[in-house]
Amino acid sequence: MRLFRFCCLALSLLVGLPVVTASAEPAPAEVAQRLQQAYDRTASFSARFEQLTTVPMSNRTRKGSGTVVFRKPYKMRWDYQKPDAQVLVSDGKKVSLYVAASRQVMVRAMDEYLQSDVTYAFFSGRGRIVKDFTVAAAPPEKQLAGLYAIKLTPQTTHPQVDYLYLWVDPKQYFITRFEVVDQFGSVTTLSFSGIELNPSVSAATFHYTPPPGTEILEQ
């Protein structure tokens, strides 16, 4: 086998063909840096998502799915279609969550929401991976074929995040999956599919009018 490889190498040198060698996976810090650069270049994106949350000591799981749209700066919309209809939307000033089952809308100031949601902070362009997190390699059991996996731990104590894993597409350097673990051991996993980068998104997308009779709760 060694002789065969040596002969191939020698032949390629003789005839001027490029030598193909296995490329090493970039270090976690480089993956994080390239990911940040890709998001800095992205003004908007849309995708379908699947969400799974598990709560320790209770054997409870919660599943959700729907569509998501982000547009910088600070605008987003998550439309949960399963298991229940919910809409989480930010117009850049306020963040509103409509829950169809309770016929209520909960409204918070955008700046306050940014402090609690690392996903929103990053996708909206405010979060900085290398500055805000300690970056490390994900353990072997978290590796997925064809994706780069890294572990992020907040530099300062975060109310909702102990650490998280990101899985990055090496072609676009876009997150296709992430997993957030809180201080109580609850795990929320989000997987994205049908990702579209820099789509044209109407401003009206980020303004939601709930059905008549909905109770509005300002927080």
N, C-alpha and C positions, 0 to 999 in steps of 0.2 A: 504494500500500500504506500509506504514511504517512497519507494522507487517510482511508482506511478505518479505521485504528486510532484516529485522532483522533475520527472520527464515533462510533465505538463507545464511546469514553471519554466523550464529551459526552452521548450518549444515556443511558448508565448513570448519570451524575450527575443528569441531568434527571428520570429516573423513579425515582431512589433505589435502583437496583440496586447490589450490591457490585462493586467493580472487582477483577478477577482479574489478578494479576501473577505472573510467574515468581518463585518463592522461591529465594533463593540457598542453596547448600549450606553448612552450618555449617563453621566453621574446624576444623581437626584437633583443637585443644585442647578445643573444645566437644564434639566427637564423643566424645573420650575421657572427658570429665567426665560426659556423659549416659550413656555406657556404664557407667561406674563406679556411677552412681546406680541404673541398672537392675539391676545385679548385687547391689547392696546390698539391694535390695527382694526379691530372689529367694532363697528358702530352699532350693529344690531344682529340678532340671531333668533331663529325660531326652531322648535323641535317638538316631538312627542316625548312624553316621559312616563315612566313607571316608577312608583314609589312604594317602598316597603319599610315599615317601622316595627321593630320588635322591642318588647319591654321585658327585662329580666325578672325572674321570680314570679311571673304571672302567666307565662306561656301564651301571652297575647300578641297577636300580630295585626297590623292595620295596613291595608293595601289601598293604593289610589293610582289613578292614571288620567291623562288628559293632554293638554297642549300648553306650551309656554312661549312667550315672546318677550324679549328684552330690547330696549333701545336706549342708548346712552344720551344724556346722563340721567340715571335714576328712574327710568320708566320700565315697568314690567307688568306682565299679566300672566297669571296661572289660572287656567280653566280646568278644574277637576270635573271629570265626567263620571267617574266611578270612584268609590261606591255611591257617593252622594254628590249632588251638584254644589260646588263651591267656586267662588271667584276671588282671587287675591290679586289686587291691582294697585299700582302706584302711578300717579300722574306727575311725579317729580316733586310734589309738595306733601301729599298725604298718602298713606297706605291704608287700603280698605279691604276687609275680608267679609264677603257675603256668604252666609251659610243658609242654604235653602231649607234645611230641616227645621231650623229654629226661627226662620224668617227674621234674621237679624244681620246688621252690618256693623262691624267693629272698626273704628277709625283711629289711626295713630299718626302722629307727625312723622315725616320721613326720616328726619335726623335721629329720632328715638329708635325707629325700627332698624336703621342701619347699624346701631350699636349691638343689636341682638341677633341679627341674621347675617352670618358670614357669607352665605351664598349671594344674597342681595348685594352686599358690599362689593364683592368681587365682580359679579356680572355687570353691575352698574358702572364699574370703572373706578371705584373709590378704594377698594382693597388692594394691597400690595403683598404678594405672596412672600417674597424673600424678606421684606421688612416686618411683616406681621406674624410670620410663622418660622419655626425651626423646621428645616426640610431634611428628611432622611429617606432611606430606601424602605419600601414596604417589605414585610416579611415574605418568605417563599410561598406561604399558603395564600397570600393575597395576589400573587402574580396571575395575570390573564394573558393568554397567547395573543400576540400581535399588538399589545398595549404596553405603555410604560406606566408603572405603578409607583407612587411616592406617598410618604406619610408626612402630614403636616401637624405640628403641635403649636398652639398659640403662644406667642412670646409673653403675653400677659394673660392672667386668668380670665377666661371668658364664661359668661353666665350659662351658655348653652352648649359649649363645645369643649370636650376634653382633648380629643384629637380627631383627625379625619384622614381618609385615604382618597387619593385621586387617581383615576385611570385616564391616560392621555393617548389620543390617537397620534402616532408618530408622523403621520403625513400632514395633517392640518394643525397639529399641536392644539387640539381642542378637547375639552373634557367630555368623555362619553359616559362616565359613571363616577359617582362619588359616594362616600360612606361617612356619615358623621356619628361619632360616639360621644354621648354627654357624660357628665360626672356621675350619673346614676347607672351607667351601663346600657342605656337605651341606644339602639342603633337605627338610624334612618339611612336607607340606600336609595339613591335616585339614578336611574339609567335613562340616557337620552338616545333617541333614534330619529332618523329623518331630519338630521340637522341641516339647516340652511343658514349660511353666513351672509350678513349684510343684505337681507331682504328689505324691500320697501315696505315700511309699516306706517299706516295712517295714525295721526295723533289721536283720532277718535277711539282707537283701540284701547287707550289707557284711561278712558273715562267710562265708568260703569254706572248705570242707573238701575237700582234694584226695583223689584216689582212693587206696586202700590201696597201699602200696609206693612212694609218692612220697618222694623224698629232700628233706629240708628243710635249706636252707642259710641260716644266720643271718649277716648281713653287718654 
